[in-house]
Amino acid sequence: MTSRPAPCTIPDLRGLLHVPVWSATKPSAAGLLDMGRSAAYVAAGDGSLPTTKIGGRIYVPVASLLRLVGLDPHVVLGYVGAAAVEPTTGDDLETADVAALGAAVGA
């Protein structure tokens, strides 16, 4: 198994509220930051990488990831009329999904 993540660029993050800490096949925090698997999970564990747990899995909110690299998520992701939602728990994620969907369809 490889310790390098799938490559990830800013456009890969559009439309996503969160990404896994590391993935070999899809956009991840490690892919954007060019980190290996161990380094990504150490950063997640020590709080250097902001995370949230959903169903036992660890994810990184996209807005937090963009801020970490010095970018404004409102500008990069094109949020219009609604603030970026950063879920902190699995329950909040459902609320965030609904809010994002409502903003996308103009509700």
MOPAC internal coordinates of N, CA, C and O (Angstrom, degrees):
PM7 1SCF
backbone

  N    0.0000 0     0.00 0     0.00 0    0    0    0
  C    1.4571 1     0.00 0     0.00 0    1    0    0
  C    1.5231 1   108.94 1     0.00 0    2    1    0
  O    1.2310 1   121.10 1   -40.51 1    3    2    1
  N    1.2968 1   115.51 1   139.49 1    3    2    1
  C    1.4600 1   120.74 1  -178.47 1    5    3    2
  C    1.5262 1   111.41 1   -80.31 1    6    5    3
  O    1.2310 1   120.70 1   -29.56 1    7    6    5
  N    1.3307 1   116.26 1   150.44 1    7    6    5
  C    1.4648 1   119.33 1   175.84 1    9    7    6
  C    1.5262 1   110.28 1  -100.57 1   10    9    7
  O    1.2310 1   120.35 1   179.88 1   11   10    9
  N    1.3362 1   116.94 1    -0.12 1   11   10    9
  C    1.4699 1   120.28 1   177.81 1   13   11   10
  C    1.5217 1   108.89 1   -92.99 1   14   13   11
  O    1.2310 1   120.71 1   -43.72 1   15   14   13
  N    1.3238 1   116.25 1   136.28 1   15   14   13
  C    1.4649 1   119.14 1   179.48 1   17   15   14
  C    1.5228 1   111.61 1   -79.70 1   18   17   15
  O    1.2310 1   121.25 1   -14.08 1   19   18   17
  N    1.3308 1   115.21 1   165.92 1   19   18   17
  C    1.4601 1   119.90 1   171.91 1   21   19   18
  C    1.5278 1   107.55 1   -62.36 1   22   21   19
  O    1.2310 1   119.44 1   -39.53 1   23   22   21
  N    1.3256 1   118.67 1   140.47 1   23   22   21
  C    1.4693 1   120.28 1   177.38 1   25   23   22
  C    1.5258 1   110.24 1   -58.28 1   26   25   23
  O    1.2310 1   120.45 1   -34.66 1   27   26   25
  N    1.3243 1   116.74 1   145.34 1   27   26   25
  C    1.4575 1   121.65 1  -178.92 1   29   27   26
  C    1.5258 1   108.14 1  -141.24 1   30   29   27
  O    1.2310 1   120.69 1   -46.51 1   31   30   29
  N    1.3261 1   116.28 1   133.49 1   31   30   29
  C    1.4606 1   121.05 1   176.71 1   33   31   30
  C    1.5302 1   108.46 1  -121.79 1   34   33   31
  O    1.2310 1   120.31 1   -12.14 1   35   34   33
  N    1.2992 1   117.01 1   167.86 1   35   34   33
  C    1.4650 1   121.40 1  -179.15 1   37   35   34
  C    1.5400 1   111.29 1   -55.38 1   38   37   35
  O    1.2310 1   118.59 1   134.69 1   39   38   37
  N    1.3419 1   120.28 1   -45.31 1   39   38   37
  C    1.4736 1   118.73 1   178.85 1   41   39   38
  C    1.5313 1   113.54 1   -59.08 1   42   41   39
  O    1.2310 1   119.94 1   152.69 1   43   42   41
  N    1.3402 1   117.73 1   -27.31 1   43   42   41
  C    1.4656 1   120.45 1   178.03 1   45   43   42
  C    1.5237 1   112.06 1   -64.63 1   46   45   43
  O    1.2310 1   120.20 1   158.82 1   47   46   45
  N    1.3313 1   117.22 1   -21.18 1   47   46   45
  C    1.4585 1   121.67 1  -175.62 1   49   47   46
  C    1.5282 1   113.04 1   -87.56 1   50   49   47
  O    1.2310 1   119.96 1   166.70 1   51   50   49
  N    1.3130 1   117.68 1   -13.30 1   51   50   49
  C    1.4707 1   120.37 1  -177.97 1   53   51   50
  C    1.5209 1   110.30 1   -61.17 1   54   53   51
  O    1.2310 1   121.11 1   -46.34 1   55   54   53
  N    1.3080 1   115.49 1   133.66 1   55   54   53
  C    1.4540 1   121.03 1   179.50 1   57   55   54
  C    1.5190 1   114.59 1    86.61 1   58   57   55
  O    1.2310 1   120.04 1   176.01 1   59   58   57
  N    1.3275 1   117.54 1    -3.99 1   59   58   57
  C    1.4638 1   120.95 1  -179.77 1   61   59   58
  C    1.5187 1   110.67 1  -105.37 1   62   61   59
  O    1.2310 1   119.91 1   -41.01 1   63   62   61
  N    1.3259 1   117.77 1   138.99 1   63   62   61
  C    1.4627 1   121.53 1   174.58 1   65   63   62
  C    1.5186 1   111.50 1   -89.01 1   66   65   63
  O    1.2310 1   120.51 1   150.08 1   67   66   65
  N    1.3308 1   116.63 1   -29.92 1   67   66   65
  C    1.4519 1   121.00 1  -178.84 1   69   67   66
  C    1.5275 1   108.72 1  -150.93 1   70   69   67
  O    1.2310 1   121.22 1   -20.93 1   71   70   69
  N    1.3322 1   115.26 1   159.07 1   71   70   69
  C    1.4599 1   121.57 1   177.29 1   73   71   70
  C    1.5261 1   108.06 1  -133.84 1   74   73   71
  O    1.2310 1   119.99 1   -23.84 1   75   74   73
  N    1.3241 1   117.63 1   156.16 1   75   74   73
  C    1.4591 1   118.72 1   175.71 1   77   75   74
  C    1.5289 1   110.73 1   -66.72 1   78   77   75
  O    1.2310 1   120.79 1   -21.05 1   79   78   77
  N    1.3104 1   116.09 1   158.95 1   79   78   77
  C    1.4606 1   120.18 1   176.91 1   81   79   78
  C    1.5252 1   109.23 1   -61.02 1   82   81   79
  O    1.2310 1   120.47 1   136.16 1   83   82   81
  N    1.3423 1   116.71 1   -43.84 1   83   82   81
  C    1.4572 1   121.60 1  -177.92 1   85   83   82
  C    1.5189 1   108.89 1  -145.41 1   86   85   83
  O    1.2310 1   120.32 1   -38.79 1   87   86   85
  N    1.3090 1   117.00 1   141.21 1   87   86   85
  C    1.4624 1   121.83 1   173.42 1   89   87   86
  C    1.5194 1   109.38 1  -154.30 1   90   89   87
  O    1.2310 1   121.13 1   -39.12 1   91   90   89
  N    1.3227 1   115.43 1   140.88 1   91   90   89
  C    1.4626 1   120.29 1   177.44 1   93   91   90
  C    1.5215 1   111.81 1   -83.89 1   94   93   91
  O    1.2310 1   120.05 1   166.37 1   95   94   93
  N    1.3407 1   117.50 1   -13.63 1   95   94   93
  C    1.4640 1   119.74 1  -172.42 1   97   95   94
  C    1.5243 1   116.33 1  -124.64 1   98   97   95
  O    1.2310 1   119.39 1   164.95 1   99   98   97
  N    1.3291 1   118.76 1   -15.05 1   99   98   97
  C    1.4635 1   119.71 1  -178.28 1  101   99   98
  C    1.5218 1   110.92 1  -136.29 1  102  101   99
  O    1.2310 1   120.10 1   -12.18 1  103  102  101
  N    1.3383 1   117.42 1   167.82 1  103  102  101
  C    1.4670 1   119.65 1  -179.16 1  105  103  102
  C    1.5327 1   111.32 1   -54.47 1  106  105  103
  O    1.2310 1   121.23 1   -42.13 1  107  106  105
  N    1.3279 1   115.25 1   137.87 1  107  106  105
  C    1.4610 1   120.88 1  -179.86 1  109  107  106
  C    1.5196 1   109.61 1  -148.07 1  110  109  107
  O    1.2310 1   121.09 1   -14.13 1  111  110  109
  N    1.3252 1   115.52 1   165.87 1  111  110  109
  C    1.4595 1   120.40 1   176.66 1  113  111  110
  C    1.5282 1   109.94 1   -61.82 1  114  113  111
  O    1.2310 1   120.53 1   136.82 1  115  114  113
  N    1.3129 1   116.59 1   -43.18 1  115  114  113
  C    1.4608 1   120.35 1  -179.90 1  117  115  114
  C    1.5259 1   111.53 1   -62.09 1  118  117  115
  O    1.2310 1   120.54 1   143.39 1  119  118  117
  N    1.3305 1   116.58 1   -36.61 1  119  118  117
  C    1.4656 1   120.20 1   178.98 1  121  119  118
  C    1.5111 1   112.12 1   -64.71 1  122  121  119
  O    1.2310 1   120.54 1   138.63 1  123  122  121
  N    1.3402 1   116.57 1   -41.37 1  123  122  121
  C    1.4623 1   120.17 1   179.25 1  125  123  122
  C    1.5237 1   111.01 1   -69.21 1  126  125  123
  O    1.2310 1   120.72 1   140.98 1  127  126  125
  N    1.3326 1   116.23 1   -39.02 1  127  126  125
  C    1.4642 1   121.02 1  -176.89 1  129  127  126
  C    1.5249 1   112.85 1   -88.54 1  130  129  127
  O    1.2310 1   120.01 1   178.37 1  131  130  129
  N    1.3295 1   117.58 1    -1.63 1  131  130  129
  C    1.4663 1   123.73 1  -178.60 1  133  131  130
  C    1.5276 1   110.99 1    54.81 1  134  133  131
  O    1.2310 1   121.43 1  -127.23 1  135  134  133
  N    1.3202 1   114.87 1    52.77 1  135  134  133
  C    1.4655 1   121.71 1   179.78 1  137  135  134
  C    1.5250 1   109.24 1  -113.65 1  138  137  135
  O    1.2310 1   121.10 1   -30.75 1  139  138  137
  N    1.3033 1   115.50 1   149.25 1  139  138  137
  C    1.4533 1   120.12 1   172.83 1  141  139  138
  C    1.5193 1   110.33 1   -75.22 1  142  141  139
  O    1.2310 1   120.87 1    -8.73 1  143  142  141
  N    1.3106 1   115.93 1   171.27 1  143  142  141
  C    1.4606 1   121.68 1  -176.97 1  145  143  142
  C    1.5296 1   112.38 1   -60.30 1  146  145  143
  O    1.2310 1   120.31 1   129.50 1  147  146  145
  N    1.3179 1   117.01 1   -50.50 1  147  146  145
  C    1.4685 1   120.18 1  -178.03 1  149  147  146
  C    1.5201 1   111.54 1   -61.48 1  150  149  147
  O    1.2310 1   120.23 1   134.72 1  151  150  149
  N    1.3188 1   117.17 1   -45.28 1  151  150  149
  C    1.4731 1   121.00 1  -179.66 1  153  151  150
  C    1.5226 1   111.13 1   -62.45 1  154  153  151
  O    1.2310 1   120.27 1   141.45 1  155  154  153
  N    1.3305 1   117.09 1   -38.55 1  155  154  153
  C    1.4650 1   120.83 1  -179.86 1  157  155  154
  C    1.5227 1   111.10 1   -64.92 1  158  157  155
  O    1.2310 1   120.51 1   136.14 1  159  158  157
  N    1.3284 1   116.64 1   -43.86 1  159  158  157
  C    1.4619 1   119.05 1  -179.34 1  161  159  158
  C    1.5295 1   112.30 1   -73.41 1  162  161  159
  O    1.2310 1   119.84 1   150.49 1  163  162  161
  N    1.3218 1   117.91 1   -29.51 1  163  162  161
  C    1.4723 1   119.99 1   173.55 1  165  163  162
  C    1.5267 1   109.19 1   -65.51 1  166  165  163
  O    1.2310 1   120.26 1   134.65 1  167  166  165
  N    1.3331 1   117.11 1   -45.35 1  167  166  165
  C    1.4689 1   121.24 1   179.07 1  169  167  166
  C    1.5282 1   110.77 1   -62.44 1  170  169  167
  O    1.2310 1   120.24 1   141.49 1  171  170  169
  N    1.3166 1   117.15 1   -38.51 1  171  170  169
  C    1.4664 1   120.74 1   177.20 1  173  171  170
  C    1.5282 1   110.19 1   -66.47 1  174  173  171
  O    1.2310 1   120.35 1   139.77 1  175  174  173
  N    1.3143 1   116.94 1   -40.23 1  175  174  173
  C    1.4586 1   121.57 1  -178.43 1  177  175  174
  C    1.5084 1   114.13 1   -69.53 1  178  177  175
  O    1.2310 1   120.28 1   144.26 1  179  178  177
  N    1.3347 1   117.07 1   -35.74 1  179  178  177
  C    1.4714 1   119.26 1  -177.50 1  181  179  178
  C    1.5332 1   112.73 1   -92.01 1  182  181  179
  O    1.2310 1   120.45 1  -178.31 1  183  182  181
  N    1.3287 1   116.75 1     1.69 1  183  182  181
  C    1.4606 1   120.32 1   176.48 1  185  183  182
  C    1.5164 1   114.83 1    89.18 1  186  185  183
  O    1.2310 1   119.46 1   178.17 1  187  186  185
  N    1.3197 1   118.63 1    -1.83 1  187  186  185
  C    1.4712 1   121.01 1   177.70 1  189  187  186
  C    1.5204 1   111.19 1   -65.54 1  190  189  187
  O    1.2310 1   120.96 1   150.97 1  191  190  189
  N    1.3145 1   115.78 1   -29.03 1  191  190  189
  C    1.4535 1   122.71 1   178.72 1  193  191  190
  C    1.5336 1   106.68 1  -112.98 1  194  193  191
  O    1.2310 1   119.60 1   -64.86 1  195  194  193
  N    1.3426 1   118.37 1   115.14 1  195  194  193
  C    1.4605 1   120.04 1  -177.74 1  197  195  194
  C    1.5268 1   110.93 1   -66.01 1  198  197  195
  O    1.2310 1   120.36 1   -48.65 1  199  198  197
  N    1.3100 1   116.91 1   131.35 1  199  198  197
  C    1.4604 1   120.51 1  -176.24 1  201  199  198
  C    1.5191 1   112.14 1  -134.12 1  202  201  199
  O    1.2310 1   121.83 1   -13.90 1  203  202  201
  N    1.3210 1   114.10 1   166.10 1  203  202  201
  C    1.4603 1   122.72 1   171.41 1  205  203  202
  C    1.5218 1   107.18 1  -142.55 1  206  205  203
  O    1.2310 1   120.33 1   -35.08 1  207  206  205
  N    1.3117 1   116.98 1   144.92 1  207  206  205
  C    1.4632 1   121.23 1   178.21 1  209  207  206
  C    1.5171 1   109.45 1   -98.39 1  210  209  207
  O    1.2310 1   121.22 1   -46.30 1  211  210  209
  N    1.3117 1   115.28 1   133.70 1  211  210  209
  C    1.4551 1   121.81 1   177.56 1  213  211  210
  C    1.5245 1   106.69 1  -133.87 1  214  213  211
  O    1.2310 1   121.08 1   -66.17 1  215  214  213
  N    1.3103 1   115.53 1   113.83 1  215  214  213
  C    1.4596 1   119.55 1   179.05 1  217  215  214
  C    1.5170 1   113.89 1    57.62 1  218  217  215
  O    1.2310 1   120.13 1  -143.72 1  219  218  217
  N    1.3125 1   117.35 1    36.28 1  219  218  217
  C    1.4555 1   120.69 1   178.68 1  221  219  218
  C    1.5253 1   114.37 1    84.76 1  222  221  219
  O    1.2310 1   119.98 1   174.74 1  223  222  221
  N    1.3129 1   117.65 1    -5.26 1  223  222  221
  C    1.4682 1   121.14 1   178.30 1  225  223  222
  C    1.5209 1   109.06 1  -103.88 1  226  225  223
  O    1.2310 1   121.18 1   -27.24 1  227  226  225
  N    1.3196 1   115.35 1   152.76 1  227  226  225
  C    1.4631 1   120.47 1  -177.85 1  229  227  226
  C    1.5274 1   109.38 1  -104.28 1  230  229  227
  O    1.2310 1   121.29 1   -52.84 1  231  230  229
  N    1.3338 1   115.14 1   127.16 1  231  230  229
  C    1.4567 1   121.66 1   179.60 1  233  231  230
  C    1.5241 1   110.54 1  -125.43 1  234  233  231
  O    1.2310 1   121.40 1   -18.65 1  235  234  233
  N    1.3266 1   114.93 1   161.35 1  235  234  233
  C    1.4622 1   121.99 1   176.76 1  237  235  234
  C    1.5301 1   107.18 1  -117.23 1  238  237  235
  O    1.2310 1   120.00 1   -57.26 1  239  238  237
  N    1.3396 1   117.61 1   122.74 1  239  238  237
  C    1.4679 1   119.05 1   175.74 1  241  239  238
  C    1.5375 1   109.87 1   -60.99 1  242  241  239
  O    1.2310 1   120.48 1   -47.81 1  243  242  241
  N    1.3176 1   116.69 1   132.19 1  243  242  241
  C    1.4645 1   121.29 1  -177.17 1  245  243  242
  C    1.5275 1   111.23 1   -59.34 1  246  245  243
  O    1.2310 1   119.85 1   138.29 1  247  246  245
  N    1.3310 1   117.90 1   -41.71 1  247  246  245
  C    1.4671 1   120.49 1  -179.87 1  249  247  246
  C    1.5351 1   110.30 1   -59.86 1  250  249  247
  O    1.2310 1   120.36 1   138.03 1  251  250  249
  N    1.3239 1   116.91 1   -41.97 1  251  250  249
  C    1.4742 1   120.52 1   178.99 1  253  251  250
  C    1.5268 1   111.16 1   -66.55 1  254  253  251
  O    1.2310 1   120.69 1   140.60 1  255  254  253
  N    1.3207 1   116.29 1   -39.40 1  255  254  253
  C    1.4623 1   120.94 1   179.29 1  257  255  254
  C    1.5297 1   110.91 1   -63.07 1  258  257  255
  O    1.2310 1   120.74 1   137.52 1  259  258  257
  N    1.3279 1   116.19 1   -42.48 1  259  258  257
  C    1.4657 1   119.66 1   178.88 1  261  259  258
  C    1.5308 1   111.07 1   -65.30 1  262  261  259
  O    1.2310 1   120.65 1   138.42 1  263  262  261
  N    1.3390 1   116.36 1   -41.58 1  263  262  261
  C    1.4735 1   118.95 1   177.21 1  265  263  262
  C    1.5289 1   110.93 1   -62.35 1  266  265  263
  O    1.2310 1   120.72 1   143.54 1  267  266  265
  N    1.3306 1   116.24 1   -36.46 1  267  266  265
  C    1.4592 1   121.00 1  -179.81 1  269  267  266
  C    1.5254 1   111.31 1   -59.55 1  270  269  267
  O    1.2310 1   120.40 1   145.67 1  271  270  269
  N    1.3210 1   116.84 1   -34.33 1  271  270  269
  C    1.4695 1   120.22 1   179.66 1  273  271  270
  C    1.5265 1   112.07 1   -96.13 1  274  273  271
  O    1.2310 1   120.79 1  -167.27 1  275  274  273
  N    1.3572 1   116.09 1    12.73 1  275  274  273
  C    1.4588 1   120.55 1   172.87 1  277  275  274
  C    1.5149 1   115.85 1    84.59 1  278  277  275
  O    1.2310 1   120.08 1  -159.42 1  279  278  277
  N    1.3296 1   117.45 1    20.58 1  279  278  277
  C    1.4607 1   120.43 1  -179.72 1  281  279  278
  C    1.5221 1   110.52 1  -111.48 1  282  281  279
  O    1.2310 1   120.44 1   -29.64 1  283  282  281
  N    1.3257 1   116.75 1   150.36 1  283  282  281
  C    1.4536 1   122.49 1   177.32 1  285  283  282
  C    1.5279 1   108.49 1   -88.83 1  286  285  283
  O    1.2310 1   120.02 1   -66.05 1  287  286  285
  N    1.3344 1   117.57 1   113.95 1  287  286  285
  C    1.4687 1   119.19 1  -177.26 1  289  287  286
  C    1.5250 1   113.62 1   -60.77 1  290  289  287
  O    1.2310 1   119.98 1   150.54 1  291  290  289
  N    1.3273 1   117.65 1   -29.46 1  291  290  289
  C    1.4620 1   119.94 1   178.58 1  293  291  290
  C    1.5282 1   110.90 1   -63.78 1  294  293  291
  O    1.2310 1   120.49 1   141.30 1  295  294  293
  N    1.2963 1   116.68 1   -38.70 1  295  294  293
  C    1.4622 1   121.63 1  -179.97 1  297  295  294
  C    1.5284 1   110.38 1   -77.01 1  298  297  295
  O    1.2310 1   120.59 1   131.09 1  299  298  297
  N    1.3260 1   116.47 1   -48.91 1  299  298  297
  C    1.4640 1   120.93 1  -175.22 1  301  299  298
  C    1.5189 1   112.29 1   -65.37 1  302  301  299
  O    1.2310 1   120.60 1   136.22 1  303  302  301
  N    1.3236 1   116.45 1   -43.78 1  303  302  301
  C    1.4566 1   120.30 1  -174.95 1  305  303  302
  C    1.5225 1   113.23 1   -93.72 1  306  305  303
  O    1.2310 1   120.63 1   173.77 1  307  306  305
  N    1.3390 1   116.40 1    -6.23 1  307  306  305
  C    1.4492 1   120.24 1   176.47 1  309  307  306
  C    1.5116 1   114.82 1    73.36 1  310  309  307
  O    1.2310 1   120.08 1  -147.71 1  311  310  309
  N    1.3312 1   117.46 1    32.29 1  311  310  309
  C    1.4656 1   119.58 1   176.49 1  313  311  310
  C    1.5202 1   107.92 1   -63.61 1  314  313  311
  O    1.2310 1   120.54 1   -50.58 1  315  314  313
  N    1.3163 1   116.57 1   129.42 1  315  314  313
  C    1.4594 1   121.08 1   179.47 1  317  315  314
  C    1.5265 1   108.62 1  -129.14 1  318  317  315
  O    1.2310 1   120.72 1   -55.72 1  319  318  317
  N    1.3350 1   116.22 1   124.28 1  319  318  317
  C    1.4521 1   120.42 1   174.40 1  321  319  318
  C    1.5076 1   115.90 1    77.80 1  322  321  319
  O    1.2310 1   119.48 1   176.64 1  323  322  321
  N    1.3059 1   118.60 1    -3.36 1  323  322  321
  C    1.4647 1   120.79 1   178.82 1  325  323  322
  C    1.5140 1   108.98 1  -143.43 1  326  325  323
  O    1.2310 1   120.77 1   -38.90 1  327  326  325
  N    1.3079 1   116.14 1   141.10 1  327  326  325
  C    1.4701 1   120.78 1   178.14 1  329  327  326
  C    1.5179 1   109.35 1   -71.49 1  330  329  327
  O    1.2310 1   120.84 1   -28.25 1  331  330  329
  N    1.3150 1   116.01 1   151.75 1  331  330  329
  C    1.4603 1   120.61 1   174.47 1  333  331  330
  C    1.5170 1   108.69 1   -63.85 1  334  333  331
  O    1.2310 1   120.79 1   -39.64 1  335  334  333
  N    1.3010 1   116.10 1   140.36 1  335  334  333
  C    1.4601 1   120.83 1  -179.68 1  337  335  334
  C    1.5146 1   108.16 1  -105.01 1  338  337  335
  O    1.2310 1   120.84 1   -52.60 1  339  338  337
  N    1.3222 1   115.99 1   127.40 1  339  338  337
  C    1.4523 1   120.48 1   177.78 1  341  339  338
  C    1.5158 1   109.41 1  -115.72 1  342  341  339
  O    1.2310 1   119.84 1   -82.36 1  343  342  341
  N    1.3236 1   117.90 1    97.64 1  343  342  341
  C    1.4457 1   119.91 1  -178.76 1  345  343  342
  C    1.5184 1   111.54 1   -66.86 1  346  345  343
  O    1.2310 1   121.01 1   -33.76 1  347  346  345
  N    1.3224 1   115.68 1   146.24 1  347  346  345
  C    1.4589 1   120.20 1   178.19 1  349  347  346
  C    1.5132 1   111.72 1  -115.09 1  350  349  347
  O    1.2310 1   119.96 1   165.41 1  351  350  349
  N    1.3170 1   117.67 1   -14.59 1  351  350  349
  C    1.4638 1   121.03 1   176.92 1  353  351  350
  C    1.5107 1   108.55 1  -139.66 1  354  353  351
  O    1.2310 1   120.73 1   -11.88 1  355  354  353
  N    1.3134 1   116.20 1   168.12 1  355  354  353
  C    1.4576 1   120.62 1   178.13 1  357  355  354
  C    1.5134 1   111.87 1   -60.09 1  358  357  355
  O    1.2310 1   120.19 1   142.40 1  359  358  357
  N    1.3625 1   117.24 1   -37.60 1  359  358  357
  C    1.4625 1   120.51 1   178.89 1  361  359  358
  C    1.5211 1   110.73 1   -64.26 1  362  361  359
  O    1.2310 1   120.52 1   139.10 1  363  362  361
  N    1.3360 1   116.61 1   -40.90 1  363  362  361
  C    1.4551 1   120.91 1   179.17 1  365  363  362
  C    1.5189 1   111.44 1   -65.54 1  366  365  363
  O    1.2310 1   120.24 1   150.32 1  367  366  365
  N    1.3361 1   117.14 1   -29.68 1  367  366  365
  C    1.4540 1   119.98 1  -178.00 1  369  367  366
  C    1.5235 1   110.63 1   -63.12 1  370  369  367
  O    1.2310 1   119.92 1   139.06 1  371  370  369
  N    1.3231 1   117.76 1   -40.94 1  371  370  369
  C    1.4559 1   119.46 1   178.48 1  373  371  370
  C    1.5196 1   110.38 1   -61.36 1  374  373  371
  O    1.2310 1   119.95 1   138.28 1  375  374  373
  N    1.3259 1   117.70 1   -41.72 1  375  374  373
  C    1.4582 1   122.22 1   176.95 1  377  375  374
  C    1.5227 1   109.93 1   -62.07 1  378  377  375
  O    1.2310 1   120.75 1   137.91 1  379  378  377
  N    1.3357 1   116.17 1   -42.09 1  379  378  377
  C    1.4610 1   120.84 1  -179.83 1  381  379  378
  C    1.5245 1   110.75 1   -64.48 1  382  381  379
  O    1.2310 1   120.15 1   138.56 1  383  382  381
  N    1.3399 1   117.32 1   -41.44 1  383  382  381
  C    1.4539 1   120.68 1   178.79 1  385  383  382
  C    1.5232 1   110.70 1   -61.45 1  386  385  383
  O    1.2310 1   120.43 1   136.32 1  387  386  385
  N    1.3238 1   116.79 1   -43.68 1  387  386  385
  C    1.4585 1   121.51 1  -179.74 1  389  387  386
  C    1.5307 1   110.22 1   -65.52 1  390  389  387
  O    1.2310 1   120.26 1   136.28 1  391  390  389
  N    1.3502 1   117.11 1   -43.72 1  391  390  389
  C    1.4583 1   120.77 1   179.82 1  393  391  390
  C    1.5294 1   110.73 1   -63.23 1  394  393  391
  O    1.2310 1   120.21 1   137.69 1  395  394  393
  N    1.3196 1   117.21 1   -42.31 1  395  394  393
  C    1.4559 1   120.80 1  -179.60 1  397  395  394
  C    1.5247 1   110.71 1   -66.60 1  398  397  395
  O    1.2310 1   120.65 1   139.73 1  399  398  397
  N    1.3179 1   116.36 1   -40.27 1  399  398  397
  C    1.4555 1   120.22 1   178.97 1  401  399  398
  C    1.5263 1   110.10 1   -65.06 1  402  401  399
  O    1.2310 1   120.44 1   136.44 1  403  402  401
  N    1.3236 1   116.77 1   -43.56 1  403  402  401
  C    1.4622 1   120.77 1   178.30 1  405  403  402
  C    1.5129 1   111.99 1   -60.45 1  406  405  403
  O    1.2310 1   120.59 1   138.40 1  407  406  405
  N    1.3453 1   116.48 1   -41.60 1  407  406  405
  C    1.4641 1   120.79 1   179.14 1  409  407  406
  C    1.5298 1   110.20 1   -66.23 1  410  409  407
  O    1.2310 1   120.52 1   142.79 1  411  410  409
  N    1.3380 1   116.60 1   -37.21 1  411  410  409
  C    1.4595 1   120.43 1  -177.20 1  413  411  410
  C    1.5211 1   111.77 1   -68.28 1  414  413  411
  O    1.2310 1   120.45 1   145.48 1  415  414  413
  N    1.3357 1   116.74 1   -34.52 1  415  414  413
  C    1.4647 1   119.11 1  -178.06 1  417  415  414
  C    1.5230 1   112.23 1   -96.62 1  418  417  415
  O    1.2310 1   120.51 1  -177.79 1  419  418  417
  N    1.3383 1   116.63 1     2.21 1  419  418  417
  C    1.4514 1   121.16 1   176.23 1  421  419  418
  C    1.5193 1   114.79 1    79.81 1  422  421  419
  O    1.2310 1   120.94 1  -156.90 1  423  422  421
  N    1.3199 1   115.80 1    23.10 1  423  422  421
  C    1.4839 1   119.31 1   179.37 1  425  423  422
  C    1.5029 1   111.55 1   -78.05 1  426  425  423
  O    1.2310 1   120.10 1   180.00 1  427  426  425

